[in-house]
């Protein structure tokens, strides 16, 4: 809300009010300073503020297996969806481009690790959480189909396939899913899962 937004210009008094309200909601930092500091009349900086993204990066750096304890679906990466948009200060940051990619990579790895460990329910959850970040990332649709197949939920395999086709159509009218996705669906639906 405080970042540069040419579509929503803010008069300086409105910006100061917004900063004052935000300071009040954030409270004081452990060192007693405000969490939004004013370096000069027009330059503000944050102090002792951590973000979900920072915590996610720390977990991803330590190991993807720890991520299933954190709700990745709450990450704010989906552009153009109101509360899901990246804040302008983050969106203007060149490092923000790595945000969705790291979530996709970590969630995909987590889904694979959980499936390999014989936990299809957790694998499906990781796939769904990944889809909450990027509903067009087909690797999550594949992870979800594999997990539901391993859990013996063939109807959910079909549901995931249909939802994948719908997502692909939103991005590319008349487009086909990735060949790996189509091949996986064919293989899963042609092979009977052992009871």
N, C-alpha and C positions, 0 to 999 in steps of 0.2 A: 504493500500500500504506500510505502514511502519512496519507492524507487521512481526513476524517470518514466513517465508514461505520457507520450505526446497526445494521446486521445483523452486523457483525463488530467488536465492541468490543475494544479492546486495553488490557490493563493497562499502567500507566505504565512498569513495568520492561521489559515486552516491547517497547514503543515505543522506549525508549532503546536497547535491544539492536539493534533494527531500524535505527535511525538510525546507530549505531556501525558496523554491518556495511555499510550503504549508503555512509557516508563512506569506509570503507576501499576499497570497490570503485570509487568515483568518483575516488579519489586527490585530490591537491592541485590547486588552480587555479594558473594561471601566476604569480599574485602570491604563491603560497605559502600562502594561506589554505585552509581546508577548504571544500568545496563546499556543505556544509550547516552553517549557523551558528546558534548559539543566542543569541537576543537577551535572553531571560530564562528563568526556570525552565520555562516551558511554550510559549514562542514560538520557532519555528524558521523560518529562511528559507534559500532557496537562494542560492548565490553562483557566478557565472561558469559557469552551466550552460546549454548550448544544446540545443534539441530539434530533431528532424527537422521538426516543424511550423514552427519558426522558419525553418529553412533553406528549406523549401518556400515559405513566404510571401515570402522574399527573391527566390527564383527566379521566383515568379508575378508579383511586382511588376516585375521586370526584363524579363520577356517569356516568354510561354508556349512559344516555340520552343526555349528552353533546357531545358525540363522533360523532354524525351525522353531526356536523359542521366541522369536520376535515377529510381530505382525507386519510383514513387508507390504501387504496390501494397503497399509496406511501411509506409505510413502507418497509424496505429492509430486507425481511426475506427468500426469496426463494433461497435455496442453488443451486449452479451450473448453474445460469442463468446470468452470466456476471454482469451487474450493480445490479442485484437483490441479489447477494451474500452478506453475512455479511462480513464486513471488517475483516481481520485476527486478529486485536486487539480485536474486539468484539467477533469473533468466538472462540478465545482462552479463553474468559472469561466464567467461569462456570455459571454465572447468565444469559448468553445469551440464554441458553436453555429455560428459562421461556418466552423469547420474543415471539416466535410463539404461545405458549399456551395462553398467556394473550390476544393476538390479537384475537385468535379463540374464547376464552370465551367472550370477550367484544363484538365482532361483532355478535356472536350468541345471546347474551342477547339483544343487540340493535335491531336486526331483530325481535325478539319476542315482545319486548316492542312496536316497531312501528306498528306491526301487531295488537297487542291488542288495540292500540290507534286508529285503523281504518285508518292507513296510509300505505297501501300495497306498494305504490311506494317507500317510504323510507325504508320499510322492504326489498324489493327486492334489493335496492341499498346497504343496509348493507350486505345482502347475497353475492352480487357480490364483494363487497370490501373484505369480508372475503375470498372469493374464490381467489382473487388476492394474498392473503397471503398464502393460503393453498388450492390448487385446488382439493385436495383429501379428504377434510373434509366434510363428507356427511351431517353433520348438516346444512351446508350452502346450499347444493343442496335441502334439505328438506325445509329450510326457503324460498328459491327462488321459489320452486314449490307452497308452501302455499301462498306466496305473489302474485304470478301471478294468482293463482286460485281466490283469493279474489278480484283481480283487473278485473277478467273476461277474462283473457288472456289464454285461454286453449291451444292455439298453443304454447305459451311460456312455459306452464307446460310440454308439450311433449318435447320441445327443451331442457329444463333443465334436464328432465329424460334421454334423449339420451346423453347429455353431461356428466351426472353423470356416466352412464354406460361406456362411453369411458374413463373417469378418473379412474374408478375402474379397467378396463381392463389394463390400463397402469401400475398400481401397482401390480395387480395379474392377470396374464393371465388366462382367463376362470373363474375368480372370480365373485362372485355375490355381489350386493350391500347389505348393512346392511338390515336385515329384516324390520326394521322400515321405511327405505327409500322405499322399495318395497311396503310395506303395505300402506304407504301414497299415493304413485302414484296410486295404485289400487283404493283406496278410493276416491281420487280426480277425477279420470277419470270415475268412476262409478256413481258419484253424480253430478247432474246438478247444477251449480251455479245459485242462484236466480239473475234475471236481475236487 
